[in-house]
Amino acid sequence: MPRTDFNQLLEAGVHFGHLKRKWNPKMAPYIFMEKNGIHIIDLHKTVVKVDEAAAALKQIAKSGRRVLFVATKKQAKDVVAETVAAVNMPYVTERWPGGMLTNFPTIRKAVKKMATIDKMTNDGTFDNFSKREKLQIARQRAKLEKNLGSIADLTRLPAALFVVDVQKEANAVKEAKRLNIPVFAMVDTCCDPTDIDYVIPANDDATKSIAVILEAVTAAIAEGLTERKLEKEKEAAEAPAKEEKEAKPRIRKAVKANVEAEVAAEAPKAEEAVAEVAEPAAETAAE
């Protein structure tokens, strides 16, 4: 069953593209028609593309890897933060920090700095600073939280990038491509889909349109996370039986080795006993 349907996308306004004069010819395969000077996106293709992207994102989540969502435009910020936080994935809704991916260690240092400030606050060290120093540190902490708070638990490079508006987030896409990180994106009729691995042709300017696409892909991610959790629980439940099964051959081998060792150790004694019996018998026979 498709994750979205034609009517659902139609109601959300996913089909509205940009003005014909602003279009990118590379988006031609995804355009259904032109009406009143505006390009109309082929929603049948959008349904297919959403399913393809959702299936790939589900597998990424199931493997335990992270997907970084990027959407800094006003109409996308809130819906991305709310929807993506529900599946515990990192996201960037403020300014894209240059080098976020290509200079990831530096970004991690900034995140650790934020954690250090929190630690000082909790252990009382913060109270020893002057009023001016406290104000400066508080401002620094607020700035770090605004820009990096949503990626605080991103300890390594993401397995994929999900972008809303590839024109606005061009720097993020460039960094991802440089590191061979696959890019999933909502692509409008004015955008170039060349560098996008999973193109979702859709209106990237309307909040409803963004929301319906995000709900579909985050639902797939949630399924992947659930399946991963169930597999881990199953493995944990089967672990004792598996260990016992694997241990039986080892036990049999150890017992066999012990028996053979005991037999080998008793062999000289048996030979001595036979010799003791044999010698008097031999002497009697000689007499």
PyRosetta script that sets phi, psi and omega in degrees:
from pyrosetta import init, pose_from_sequence

init()
pose = pose_from_sequence("MPRTDFNQLLEAGVHFGHLKRKWNPKMAPYIFMEKNGIHIIDLHKTVVKVDEAAAALKQIAKSGRRVLFVATKKQAKDVVAETVAAVNMPYVTERWPGGMLTNFPTIRKAVKKMATIDKMTNDGTFDNFSKREKLQIARQRAKLEKNLGSIADLTRLPAALFVVDVQKEANAVKEAKRLNIPVFAMVDTCCDPTDIDYVIPANDDATKSIAVILEAVTAAIAEGLTERKLEKEKEAAEAPAKEEKEAKPRIRKAVKANVEAEVAAEAPKAEEAVAEVAEPAAETAAE")
pose.set_psi(1, 131.4)
pose.set_omega(1, -179.9)
pose.set_phi(2, -61.7)
pose.set_psi(2, 149.9)
pose.set_omega(2, -179.4)
pose.set_phi(3, -77.0)
pose.set_psi(3, -19.9)
pose.set_omega(3, 174.8)
pose.set_phi(4, -136.1)
pose.set_psi(4, 166.7)
pose.set_omega(4, 174.5)
pose.set_phi(5, -133.4)
pose.set_psi(5, 165.2)
pose.set_omega(5, -174.6)
pose.set_phi(6, -54.3)
pose.set_psi(6, -49.1)
pose.set_omega(6, -176.3)
pose.set_phi(7, -64.5)
pose.set_psi(7, -39.2)
pose.set_omega(7, 179.3)
pose.set_phi(8, -62.3)
pose.set_psi(8, -43.9)
pose.set_omega(8, 179.3)
pose.set_phi(9, -68.1)
pose.set_psi(9, -37.3)
pose.set_omega(9, 179.8)
pose.set_phi(10, -62.9)
pose.set_psi(10, -45.2)
pose.set_omega(10, -179.9)
pose.set_phi(11, -64.1)
pose.set_psi(11, -31.8)
pose.set_omega(11, -178.9)
pose.set_phi(12, -83.2)
pose.set_psi(12, -6.1)
pose.set_omega(12, 179.0)
pose.set_phi(13, 76.9)
pose.set_psi(13, 24.4)
pose.set_omega(13, -178.8)
pose.set_phi(14, -65.5)
pose.set_psi(14, -23.7)
pose.set_omega(14, -174.5)
pose.set_phi(15, -78.6)
pose.set_psi(15, -13.5)
pose.set_omega(15, -177.5)
pose.set_phi(16, -75.9)
pose.set_psi(16, 116.6)
pose.set_omega(16, 176.0)
pose.set_phi(17, -95.2)
pose.set_psi(17, -158.2)
pose.set_omega(17, 179.0)
pose.set_phi(18, -96.8)
pose.set_psi(18, 177.7)
pose.set_omega(18, 176.3)
pose.set_phi(19, -59.5)
pose.set_psi(19, 146.5)
pose.set_omega(19, -177.2)
pose.set_phi(20, -56.7)
pose.set_psi(20, -37.8)
pose.set_omega(20, -177.1)
pose.set_phi(21, -71.1)
pose.set_psi(21, -13.6)
pose.set_omega(21, -179.8)
pose.set_phi(22, -101.8)
pose.set_psi(22, 4.9)
pose.set_omega(22, -171.9)
pose.set_phi(23, -73.0)
pose.set_psi(23, 160.0)
pose.set_omega(23, 172.9)
pose.set_phi(24, -107.8)
pose.set_psi(24, 120.6)
pose.set_omega(24, -176.8)
pose.set_phi(25, -55.3)
pose.set_psi(25, -24.0)
pose.set_omega(25, -179.7)
pose.set_phi(26, -70.5)
pose.set_psi(26, -12.1)
pose.set_omega(26, 177.2)
pose.set_phi(27, -91.8)
pose.set_psi(27, 2.4)
pose.set_omega(27, -178.1)
pose.set_phi(28, -51.6)
pose.set_psi(28, -41.1)
pose.set_omega(28, -179.1)
pose.set_phi(29, -61.0)
pose.set_psi(29, -20.1)
pose.set_omega(29, -176.0)
pose.set_phi(30, -103.6)
pose.set_psi(30, 3.0)
pose.set_omega(30, -178.4)
pose.set_phi(31, -98.9)
pose.set_psi(31, 128.8)
pose.set_omega(31, -177.4)
pose.set_phi(32, -83.9)
pose.set_psi(32, -46.0)
pose.set_omega(32, -177.6)
pose.set_phi(33, -167.0)
pose.set_psi(33, 177.7)
pose.set_omega(33, 175.2)
pose.set_phi(34, -120.6)
pose.set_psi(34, 130.8)
pose.set_omega(34, -178.2)
pose.set_phi(35, -137.0)
pose.set_psi(35, 125.2)
pose.set_omega(35, -179.1)
pose.set_phi(36, 53.8)
pose.set_psi(36, 37.2)
pose.set_omega(36, 177.4)
pose.set_phi(37, 80.8)
pose.set_psi(37, 5.2)
pose.set_omega(37, -179.3)
pose.set_phi(38, -118.1)
pose.set_psi(38, 137.3)
pose.set_omega(38, 177.8)
pose.set_phi(39, -78.7)
pose.set_psi(39, 139.2)
pose.set_omega(39, 178.3)
pose.set_phi(40, -108.0)
pose.set_psi(40, 125.8)
pose.set_omega(40, -178.3)
pose.set_phi(41, -77.2)
pose.set_psi(41, 140.9)
pose.set_omega(41, 178.0)
pose.set_phi(42, -75.8)
pose.set_psi(42, 102.7)
pose.set_omega(42, -175.4)
pose.set_phi(43, -68.7)
pose.set_psi(43, -24.3)
pose.set_omega(43, 176.2)
pose.set_phi(44, -62.1)
pose.set_psi(44, -38.2)
pose.set_omega(44, 177.6)
pose.set_phi(45, -72.9)
pose.set_psi(45, -33.6)
pose.set_omega(45, 177.4)
pose.set_phi(46, -62.5)
pose.set_psi(46, -42.0)
pose.set_omega(46, 178.9)
pose.set_phi(47, -58.5)
pose.set_psi(47, -46.3)
pose.set_omega(47, -179.7)
pose.set_phi(48, -63.4)
pose.set_psi(48, -44.7)
pose.set_omega(48, -177.2)
pose.set_phi(49, -68.3)
pose.set_psi(49, -34.4)
pose.set_omega(49, 176.3)
pose.set_phi(50, -64.0)
pose.set_psi(50, -42.1)
pose.set_omega(50, 179.3)
pose.set_phi(51, -63.5)
pose.set_psi(51, -42.1)
pose.set_omega(51, 179.3)
pose.set_phi(52, -62.6)
pose.set_psi(52, -46.6)
pose.set_omega(52, -179.7)
pose.set_phi(53, -65.2)
pose.set_psi(53, -42.1)
pose.set_omega(53, -179.0)
pose.set_phi(54, -63.2)
pose.set_psi(54, -40.5)
pose.set_omega(54, 179.7)
pose.set_phi(55, -63.2)
pose.set_psi(55, -42.4)
pose.set_omega(55, 179.8)
pose.set_phi(56, -68.1)
pose.set_psi(56, -41.5)
pose.set_omega(56, 179.4)
pose.set_phi(57, -66.0)
pose.set_psi(57, -35.3)
pose.set_omega(57, 177.8)
pose.set_phi(58, -61.9)
pose.set_psi(58, -43.6)
pose.set_omega(58, 179.9)
pose.set_phi(59, -66.1)
pose.set_psi(59, -36.9)
pose.set_omega(59, 177.8)
pose.set_phi(60, -63.2)
pose.set_psi(60, -46.4)
pose.set_omega(60, 179.6)
pose.set_phi(61, -64.6)
pose.set_psi(61, -39.3)
pose.set_omega(61, -179.2)
pose.set_phi(62, -64.6)
pose.set_psi(62, -30.2)
pose.set_omega(62, -179.6)
pose.set_phi(63, -81.7)
pose.set_psi(63, -3.4)
pose.set_omega(63, 177.1)
pose.set_phi(64, 88.8)
pose.set_psi(64, 10.6)
pose.set_omega(64, 179.8)
pose.set_phi(65, -95.9)
pose.set_psi(65, 168.8)
pose.set_omega(65, -174.0)
pose.set_phi(66, -109.5)
pose.set_psi(66, 151.6)
pose.set_omega(66, 175.4)
pose.set_phi(67, -117.4)
pose.set_psi(67, 126.3)
pose.set_omega(67, 179.8)
pose.set_phi(68, -96.4)
pose.set_psi(68, 121.4)
pose.set_omega(68, 179.2)
pose.set_phi(69, -95.0)
pose.set_psi(69, 134.6)
pose.set_omega(69, -178.7)
pose.set_phi(70, -127.0)
pose.set_psi(70, 120.5)
pose.set_omega(70, 179.1)
pose.set_phi(71, -158.7)
pose.set_psi(71, 97.2)
pose.set_omega(71, -176.6)
pose.set_phi(72, -100.8)
pose.set_psi(72, -1.4)
pose.set_omega(72, 179.7)
pose.set_phi(73, -76.3)
pose.set_psi(73, 149.0)
pose.set_omega(73, -172.0)
pose.set_phi(74, -53.7)
pose.set_psi(74, -47.2)
pose.set_omega(74, -174.6)
pose.set_phi(75, -73.9)
pose.set_psi(75, -7.6)
pose.set_omega(75, -178.2)
pose.set_phi(76, -107.7)
pose.set_psi(76, -22.7)
pose.set_omega(76, -172.9)
pose.set_phi(77, -50.9)
pose.set_psi(77, -59.2)
pose.set_omega(77, -173.3)
pose.set_phi(78, -65.1)
pose.set_psi(78, -44.8)
pose.set_omega(78, -177.5)
pose.set_phi(79, -66.3)
pose.set_psi(79, -35.7)
pose.set_omega(79, 177.7)
pose.set_phi(80, -67.7)
pose.set_psi(80, -48.4)
pose.set_omega(80, -179.0)
pose.set_phi(81, -57.5)
pose.set_psi(81, -44.3)
pose.set_omega(81, -177.8)
pose.set_phi(82, -70.3)
pose.set_psi(82, -47.0)
pose.set_omega(82, -175.4)
pose.set_phi(83, -71.0)
pose.set_psi(83, -43.2)
pose.set_omega(83, -175.9)
pose.set_phi(84, -74.3)
pose.set_psi(84, -35.9)
pose.set_omega(84, 178.5)
pose.set_phi(85, -61.6)
pose.set_psi(85, -29.6)
pose.set_omega(85, -179.1)
pose.set_phi(86, -64.8)
pose.set_psi(86, -25.6)
pose.set_omega(86, 178.5)
pose.set_phi(87, -107.1)
pose.set_psi(87, 13.6)
pose.set_omega(87, 174.2)
pose.set_phi(88, 58.2)
pose.set_psi(88, 41.3)
pose.set_omega(88, 176.3)
pose.set_phi(89, -108.3)
pose.set_psi(89, 150.0)
pose.set_omega(89, 180.0)
pose.set_phi(90, -73.8)
pose.set_psi(90, 153.8)
pose.set_omega(90, 179.5)
pose.set_phi(91, -152.2)
pose.set_psi(91, 155.6)
pose.set_omega(91, 176.4)
pose.set_phi(92, -123.5)
pose.set_psi(92, 115.9)
pose.set_omega(92, -179.9)
pose.set_phi(93, -120.2)
pose.set_psi(93, -2.9)
pose.set_omega(93, 173.4)
pose.set_phi(94, -102.2)
pose.set_psi(94, -160.6)
pose.set_omega(94, -179.7)
pose.set_phi(95, -60.4)
pose.set_psi(95, 137.1)
pose.set_omega(95, 177.5)
pose.set_phi(96, -69.5)
pose.set_psi(96, 118.2)
pose.set_omega(96, 179.9)
pose.set_phi(97, -73.6)
pose.set_psi(97, 119.1)
pose.set_omega(97, -178.7)
pose.set_phi(98, -54.8)
pose.set_psi(98, 133.4)
pose.set_omega(98, -178.9)
pose.set_phi(99, 82.2)
pose.set_psi(99, 12.4)
pose.set_omega(99, 179.9)
pose.set_phi(100, -52.1)
pose.set_psi(100, -39.5)
pose.set_omega(100, 179.5)
pose.set_phi(101, -102.3)
pose.set_psi(101, -48.2)
pose.set_omega(101, -175.5)
pose.set_phi(102, -71.2)
pose.set_psi(102, -21.7)
pose.set_omega(102, 177.3)
pose.set_phi(103, -125.5)
pose.set_psi(103, 47.4)
pose.set_omega(103, -172.8)
pose.set_phi(104, -57.1)
pose.set_psi(104, -40.4)
pose.set_omega(104, 179.7)
pose.set_phi(105, -56.0)
pose.set_psi(105, -36.8)
pose.set_omega(105, 179.1)
pose.set_phi(106, -67.1)
pose.set_psi(106, -39.7)
pose.set_omega(106, 177.5)
pose.set_phi(107, -63.5)
pose.set_psi(107, -39.6)
pose.set_omega(107, 179.0)
pose.set_phi(108, -63.6)
pose.set_psi(108, -36.1)
pose.set_omega(108, 178.1)
pose.set_phi(109, -62.5)
pose.set_psi(109, -40.3)
pose.set_omega(109, 179.1)
pose.set_phi(110, -64.8)
pose.set_psi(110, -38.8)
pose.set_omega(110, 178.4)
pose.set_phi(111, -65.9)
pose.set_psi(111, -40.7)
pose.set_omega(111, 178.7)
pose.set_phi(112, -65.3)
pose.set_psi(112, -32.9)
pose.set_omega(112, 177.6)
pose.set_phi(113, -63.1)
pose.set_psi(113, -40.2)
pose.set_omega(113, 177.5)
pose.set_phi(114, -63.0)
pose.set_psi(114, -40.7)
pose.set_omega(114, 178.9)
pose.set_phi(115, -65.8)
pose.set_psi(115, -36.0)
pose.set_omega(115, 179.1)
pose.set_phi(116, -65.3)
pose.set_psi(116, -41.3)
pose.set_omega(116, 178.0)
pose.set_phi(117, -62.2)
pose.set_psi(117, -41.8)
pose.set_omega(117, 178.4)
pose.set_phi(118, -62.2)
pose.set_psi(118, -39.9)
pose.set_omega(118, -179.7)
pose.set_phi(119, -64.4)
pose.set_psi(119, -41.9)
pose.set_omega(119, 178.7)
pose.set_phi(120, -62.8)
pose.set_psi(120, -36.2)
pose.set_omega(120, 179.4)
pose.set_phi(121, -67.4)
pose.set_psi(121, -41.0)
pose.set_omega(121, -177.2)
pose.set_phi(122, -73.8)
pose.set_psi(122, -36.5)
pose.set_omega(122, -176.6)
pose.set_phi(123, -91.1)
pose.set_psi(123, 3.3)
pose.set_omega(123, 175.4)
pose.set_phi(124, 91.5)
pose.set_psi(124, -5.4)
pose.set_omega(124, 179.9)
pose.set_phi(125, -61.4)
pose.set_psi(125, -34.8)
pose.set_omega(125, -177.9)
pose.set_phi(126, -59.5)
pose.set_psi(126, -31.5)
pose.set_omega(126, -177.6)
pose.set_phi(127, -68.8)
pose.set_psi(127, -18.9)
pose.set_omega(127, -178.1)
pose.set_phi(128, -81.4)
pose.set_psi(128, -11.1)
pose.set_omega(128, -179.6)
pose.set_phi(129, -80.6)
pose.set_psi(129, 159.8)
pose.set_omega(129, 177.0)
pose.set_phi(130, -74.0)
pose.set_psi(130, 167.7)
pose.set_omega(130, -178.2)
pose.set_phi(131, -60.6)
pose.set_psi(131, -39.8)
pose.set_omega(131, -179.3)
pose.set_phi(132, -66.5)
pose.set_psi(132, -43.9)
pose.set_omega(132, 179.8)
pose.set_phi(133, -63.9)
pose.set_psi(133, -40.0)
pose.set_omega(133, 178.6)
pose.set_phi(134, -60.6)
pose.set_psi(134, -41.7)
pose.set_omega(134, -179.5)
pose.set_phi(135, -64.6)
pose.set_psi(135, -43.2)
pose.set_omega(135, 179.5)
pose.set_phi(136, -63.2)
pose.set_psi(136, -44.2)
pose.set_omega(136, -179.9)
pose.set_phi(137, -66.3)
pose.set_psi(137, -39.8)
pose.set_omega(137, 179.4)
pose.set_phi(138, -62.8)
pose.set_psi(138, -41.4)
pose.set_omega(138, 178.3)
pose.set_phi(139, -65.2)
pose.set_psi(139, -42.3)
pose.set_omega(139, 179.0)
pose.set_phi(140, -61.9)
pose.set_psi(140, -42.3)
pose.set_omega(140, 179.3)
pose.set_phi(141, -64.1)
pose.set_psi(141, -40.7)
pose.set_omega(141, -179.5)
pose.set_phi(142, -65.9)
pose.set_psi(142, -39.0)
pose.set_omega(142, 179.6)
pose.set_phi(143, -66.7)
pose.set_psi(143, -43.1)
pose.set_omega(143, 178.6)
pose.set_phi(144, -64.2)
pose.set_psi(144, -40.6)
pose.set_omega(144, 179.7)
pose.set_phi(145, -63.9)
pose.set_psi(145, -41.3)
pose.set_omega(145, -179.0)
pose.set_phi(146, -63.5)
pose.set_psi(146, -43.5)
pose.set_omega(146, -175.1)
pose.set_phi(147, -88.2)
pose.set_psi(147, -32.3)
pose.set_omega(147, -172.0)
pose.set_phi(148, -124.9)
pose.set_psi(148, -1.0)
pose.set_omega(148, -176.4)
pose.set_phi(149, -57.0)
pose.set_psi(149, -36.6)
pose.set_omega(149, -176.5)
pose.set_phi(150, -79.0)
pose.set_psi(150, -7.9)
pose.set_omega(150, 178.2)
pose.set_phi(151, -116.7)
pose.set_psi(151, 18.0)
pose.set_omega(151, -176.6)
pose.set_phi(152, -58.2)
pose.set_psi(152, -33.0)
pose.set_omega(152, -178.2)
pose.set_phi(153, -97.0)
pose.set_psi(153, 12.0)
pose.set_omega(153, 177.5)
pose.set_phi(154, -87.4)
pose.set_psi(154, 93.2)
pose.set_omega(154, -173.1)
pose.set_phi(155, -87.3)
pose.set_psi(155, -12.2)
pose.set_omega(155, 176.4)
pose.set_phi(156, -145.3)
pose.set_psi(156, 170.3)
pose.set_omega(156, -178.3)
pose.set_phi(157, -57.8)
pose.set_psi(157, 141.3)
pose.set_omega(157, 179.2)
pose.set_phi(158, -67.8)
pose.set_psi(158, 157.5)
pose.set_omega(158, 178.6)
pose.set_phi(159, -80.7)
pose.set_psi(159, -20.2)
pose.set_omega(159, -179.3)
pose.set_phi(160, -159.2)
pose.set_psi(160, 162.5)
pose.set_omega(160, 178.4)
pose.set_phi(161, -120.7)
pose.set_psi(161, 135.1)
pose.set_omega(161, 173.2)
pose.set_phi(162, -116.2)
pose.set_psi(162, 120.8)
pose.set_omega(162, -173.4)
pose.set_phi(163, -118.2)
pose.set_psi(163, 137.8)
pose.set_omega(163, 171.5)
pose.set_phi(164, -107.7)
pose.set_psi(164, 114.0)
pose.set_omega(164, -177.5)
pose.set_phi(165, 77.6)
pose.set_psi(165, 90.7)
pose.set_omega(165, -176.8)
pose.set_phi(166, -70.5)
pose.set_psi(166, -20.2)
pose.set_omega(166, 176.6)
pose.set_phi(167, -71.9)
pose.set_psi(167, -47.1)
pose.set_omega(167, -178.8)
pose.set_phi(168, -68.7)
pose.set_psi(168, -34.8)
pose.set_omega(168, -178.0)
pose.set_phi(169, -101.7)
pose.set_psi(169, 34.2)
pose.set_omega(169, -177.0)
pose.set_phi(170, -58.2)
pose.set_psi(170, -38.2)
pose.set_omega(170, -179.7)
pose.set_phi(171, -65.0)
pose.set_psi(171, -39.6)
pose.set_omega(171, 178.6)
pose.set_phi(172, -64.0)
pose.set_psi(172, -42.8)
pose.set_omega(172, 179.7)
pose.set_phi(173, -63.8)
pose.set_psi(173, -41.8)
pose.set_omega(173, -179.8)
pose.set_phi(174, -61.8)
pose.set_psi(174, -44.2)
pose.set_omega(174, -179.9)
pose.set_phi(175, -64.4)
pose.set_psi(175, -41.2)
pose.set_omega(175, 179.7)
pose.set_phi(176, -63.5)
pose.set_psi(176, -43.7)
pose.set_omega(176, -179.3)
pose.set_phi(177, -65.6)
pose.set_psi(177, -35.6)
pose.set_omega(177, 179.3)
pose.set_phi(178, -64.2)
pose.set_psi(178, -30.6)
pose.set_omega(178, -179.0)
pose.set_phi(179, -100.5)
pose.set_psi(179, 8.7)
pose.set_omega(179, -179.5)
pose.set_phi(180, 59.3)
pose.set_psi(180, 35.1)
pose.set_omega(180, 175.2)
pose.set_phi(181, -90.9)
pose.set_psi(181, 123.1)
pose.set_omega(181, -178.8)
pose.set_phi(182, -61.4)
pose.set_psi(182, 141.8)
pose.set_omega(182, -177.6)
pose.set_phi(183, -114.7)
pose.set_psi(183, 125.8)
pose.set_omega(183, 172.5)
pose.set_phi(184, -104.9)
pose.set_psi(184, 138.4)
pose.set_omega(184, -177.7)
pose.set_phi(185, -156.6)
pose.set_psi(185, 147.4)
pose.set_omega(185, 166.8)
pose.set_phi(186, -81.1)
pose.set_psi(186, 120.6)
pose.set_omega(186, -174.9)
pose.set_phi(187, -118.9)
pose.set_psi(187, 121.4)
pose.set_omega(187, 179.6)
pose.set_phi(188, -87.8)
pose.set_psi(188, 172.7)
pose.set_omega(188, -174.2)
pose.set_phi(189, -68.5)
pose.set_psi(189, -13.8)
pose.set_omega(189, -179.5)
pose.set_phi(190, -94.2)
pose.set_psi(190, -0.5)
pose.set_omega(190, -173.5)
pose.set_phi(191, -101.9)
pose.set_psi(191, 162.0)
pose.set_omega(191, 177.4)
pose.set_phi(192, -98.9)
pose.set_psi(192, 115.8)
pose.set_omega(192, -176.5)
pose.set_phi(193, -86.8)
pose.set_psi(193, 4.4)
pose.set_omega(193, -172.9)
pose.set_phi(194, -54.0)
pose.set_psi(194, -46.9)
pose.set_omega(194, -175.2)
pose.set_phi(195, -88.5)
pose.set_psi(195, 6.7)
pose.set_omega(195, -178.0)
pose.set_phi(196, -97.6)
pose.set_psi(196, 126.2)
pose.set_omega(196, -178.4)
pose.set_phi(197, -76.5)
pose.set_psi(197, -38.5)
pose.set_omega(197, 179.1)
pose.set_phi(198, -125.9)
pose.set_psi(198, 97.7)
pose.set_omega(198, -178.0)
pose.set_phi(199, -85.1)
pose.set_psi(199, 127.1)
pose.set_omega(199, 172.5)
pose.set_phi(200, -114.8)
pose.set_psi(200, 97.9)
pose.set_omega(200, -179.4)
pose.set_phi(201, -65.7)
pose.set_psi(201, 117.9)
pose.set_omega(201, -175.4)
pose.set_phi(202, -165.7)
pose.set_psi(202, 158.7)
pose.set_omega(202, 174.3)
pose.set_phi(203, -69.5)
pose.set_psi(203, 114.5)
pose.set_omega(203, -177.5)
pose.set_phi(204, -101.1)
pose.set_psi(204, 15.2)
pose.set_omega(204, -178.5)
pose.set_phi(205, -107.5)
pose.set_psi(205, -19.6)
pose.set_omega(205, -177.4)
pose.set_phi(206, -99.5)
pose.set_psi(206, 134.1)
pose.set_omega(206, -178.8)
pose.set_phi(207, -59.1)
pose.set_psi(207, -41.3)
pose.set_omega(207, -179.8)
pose.set_phi(208, -63.0)
pose.set_psi(208, -41.3)
pose.set_omega(208, 179.6)
pose.set_phi(209, -63.6)
pose.set_psi(209, -45.3)
pose.set_omega(209, 179.3)
pose.set_phi(210, -62.6)
pose.set_psi(210, -42.0)
pose.set_omega(210, -177.4)
pose.set_phi(211, -63.2)
pose.set_psi(211, -43.9)
pose.set_omega(211, -176.4)
pose.set_phi(212, -67.4)
pose.set_psi(212, -35.9)
pose.set_omega(212, 177.3)
pose.set_phi(213, -70.3)
pose.set_psi(213, -44.0)
pose.set_omega(213, -179.4)
pose.set_phi(214, -63.6)
pose.set_psi(214, -39.3)
pose.set_omega(214, 178.9)
pose.set_phi(215, -61.2)
pose.set_psi(215, -38.6)
pose.set_omega(215, -179.9)
pose.set_phi(216, -67.3)
pose.set_psi(216, -45.8)
pose.set_omega(216, -176.7)
pose.set_phi(217, -75.2)
pose.set_psi(217, -34.6)
pose.set_omega(217, 178.6)
pose.set_phi(218, -72.6)
pose.set_psi(218, -28.3)
pose.set_omega(218, 174.5)
pose.set_phi(219, -64.2)
pose.set_psi(219, -39.0)
pose.set_omega(219, 177.6)
pose.set_phi(220, -65.7)
pose.set_psi(220, -40.7)
pose.set_omega(220, 177.9)
pose.set_phi(221, -63.2)
pose.set_psi(221, -42.4)
pose.set_omega(221, 178.5)
pose.set_phi(222, -60.8)
pose.set_psi(222, -39.5)
pose.set_omega(222, 177.3)
pose.set_phi(223, -63.0)
pose.set_psi(223, -43.3)
pose.set_omega(223, 179.1)
pose.set_phi(224, -61.3)
pose.set_psi(224, -42.2)
pose.set_omega(224, 179.1)
pose.set_phi(225, -65.5)
pose.set_psi(225, -39.6)
pose.set_omega(225, 179.0)
pose.set_phi(226, -64.9)
pose.set_psi(226, -44.7)
pose.set_omega(226, 179.6)
pose.set_phi(227, -63.0)
pose.set_psi(227, -38.7)
pose.set_omega(227, 178.0)
pose.set_phi(228, -62.9)
pose.set_psi(228, -42.4)
pose.set_omega(228, 179.5)
pose.set_phi(229, -63.5)
pose.set_psi(229, -43.5)
pose.set_omega(229, 179.8)
pose.set_phi(230, -64.6)
pose.set_psi(230, -39.7)
pose.set_omega(230, 178.6)
pose.set_phi(231, -63.8)
pose.set_psi(231, -40.8)
pose.set_omega(231, 179.2)
pose.set_phi(232, -65.2)
pose.set_psi(232, -41.4)
pose.set_omega(232, 178.7)
pose.set_phi(233, -64.4)
pose.set_psi(233, -39.4)
pose.set_omega(233, 178.7)
pose.set_phi(234, -65.0)
pose.set_psi(234, -42.6)
pose.set_omega(234, 178.9)
pose.set_phi(235, -63.4)
pose.set_psi(235, -40.2)
pose.set_omega(235, -179.8)
pose.set_phi(236, -65.8)
pose.set_psi(236, -38.7)
pose.set_omega(236, 179.7)
pose.set_phi(237, -69.6)
pose.set_psi(237, -34.8)
pose.set_omega(237, -177.9)
pose.set_phi(238, -85.7)
pose.set_psi(238, -12.0)
pose.set_omega(238, -175.9)
pose.set_phi(239, -56.5)
pose.set_psi(239, -47.8)
pose.set_omega(239, -179.7)
pose.set_phi(240, -59.8)
pose.set_psi(240, -44.7)
pose.set_omega(240, -179.6)
pose.set_phi(241, -64.4)
pose.set_psi(241, -38.1)
pose.set_omega(241, 179.8)
pose.set_phi(242, -66.6)
pose.set_psi(242, -42.3)
pose.set_omega(242, 179.5)
pose.set_phi(243, -64.1)
pose.set_psi(243, -40.5)
pose.set_omega(243, 179.1)
pose.set_phi(244, -64.0)
pose.set_psi(244, -42.8)
pose.set_omega(244, 179.8)
pose.set_phi(245, -63.1)
pose.set_psi(245, -41.7)
pose.set_omega(245, 179.8)
pose.set_phi(246, -72.5)
pose.set_psi(246, -27.1)
pose.set_omega(246, -177.6)
pose.set_phi(247, -76.1)
pose.set_psi(247, -29.8)
pose.set_omega(247, -176.8)
pose.set_phi(248, -55.2)
pose.set_psi(248, -49.7)
pose.set_omega(248, 178.0)
pose.set_phi(249, -60.2)
pose.set_psi(249, -36.4)
pose.set_omega(249, 179.4)
pose.set_phi(250, -66.6)
pose.set_psi(250, -40.2)
pose.set_omega(250, 179.7)
pose.set_phi(251, -64.9)
pose.set_psi(251, -45.9)
pose.set_omega(251, 179.7)
pose.set_phi(252, -60.3)
pose.set_psi(252, -41.1)
pose.set_omega(252, -179.8)
pose.set_phi(253, -64.5)
pose.set_psi(253, -41.7)
pose.set_omega(253, -179.7)
pose.set_phi(254, -65.9)
pose.set_psi(254, -42.4)
pose.set_omega(254, 179.4)
pose.set_phi(255, -62.9)
pose.set_psi(255, -43.9)
pose.set_omega(255, 179.5)
pose.set_phi(256, -60.7)
pose.set_psi(256, -42.7)
pose.set_omega(256, 179.9)
pose.set_phi(257, -64.3)
pose.set_psi(257, -39.4)
pose.set_omega(257, 179.0)
pose.set_phi(258, -65.5)
pose.set_psi(258, -42.6)
pose.set_omega(258, 179.3)
pose.set_phi(259, -62.3)
pose.set_psi(259, -45.3)
pose.set_omega(259, 179.6)
pose.set_phi(260, -62.3)
pose.set_psi(260, -37.9)
pose.set_omega(260, 179.4)
pose.set_phi(261, -66.2)
pose.set_psi(261, -41.8)
pose.set_omega(261, 179.0)
pose.set_phi(262, -64.7)
pose.set_psi(262, -41.7)
pose.set_omega(262, 178.8)
pose.set_phi(263, -62.7)
pose.set_psi(263, -42.8)
pose.set_omega(263, 179.7)
pose.set_phi(264, -63.2)
pose.set_psi(264, -37.8)
pose.set_omega(264, -179.8)
pose.set_phi(265, -70.5)
pose.set_psi(265, -34.5)
pose.set_omega(265, -178.2)
pose.set_phi(266, -80.8)
pose.set_psi(266, -18.6)
pose.set_omega(266, -176.2)
pose.set_phi(267, -57.2)
pose.set_psi(267, -47.5)
pose.set_omega(267, 179.2)
pose.set_phi(268, -60.9)
pose.set_psi(268, -38.0)
pose.set_omega(268, 178.8)
pose.set_phi(269, -63.2)
pose.set_psi(269, -42.1)
pose.set_omega(269, 179.4)
pose.set_phi(270, -63.5)
pose.set_psi(270, -39.4)
pose.set_omega(270, 178.8)
pose.set_phi(271, -64.7)
pose.set_psi(271, -40.2)
pose.set_omega(271, 178.0)
pose.set_phi(272, -63.5)
pose.set_psi(272, -42.2)
pose.set_omega(272, -179.6)
pose.set_phi(273, -63.2)
pose.set_psi(273, -41.2)
pose.set_omega(273, 178.5)
pose.set_phi(274, -64.3)
pose.set_psi(274, -39.6)
pose.set_omega(274, -179.5)
pose.set_phi(275, -65.1)
pose.set_psi(275, -40.8)
pose.set_omega(275, 179.7)
pose.set_phi(276, -62.6)
pose.set_psi(276, -37.6)
pose.set_omega(276, -179.9)
pose.set_phi(277, -74.8)
pose.set_psi(277, -36.6)
pose.set_omega(277, -174.3)
pose.set_phi(278, -71.7)
pose.set_psi(278, -36.0)
pose.set_omega(278, -176.8)
pose.set_phi(279, -63.8)
pose.set_psi(279, -50.5)
pose.set_omega(279, 177.3)
pose.set_phi(280, -61.1)
pose.set_psi(280, -36.2)
pose.set_omega(280, -179.9)
pose.set_phi(281, -63.4)
pose.set_psi(281, -40.1)
pose.set_omega(281, -179.1)
pose.set_phi(282, -67.5)
pose.set_psi(282, -41.1)
pose.set_omega(282, 179.0)
pose.set_phi(283, -64.6)
pose.set_psi(283, -40.8)
pose.set_omega(283, 179.2)
pose.set_phi(284, -62.7)
pose.set_psi(284, -42.5)
pose.set_omega(284, -178.9)
pose.set_phi(285, -65.0)
pose.set_psi(285, -33.5)
pose.set_omega(285, -178.8)
pose.set_phi(286, -70.0)
pose.set_psi(286, -37.2)
pose.set_omega(286, 179.0)
pose.set_phi(287, -66.3)
pose.dump_pdb("model.pdb")
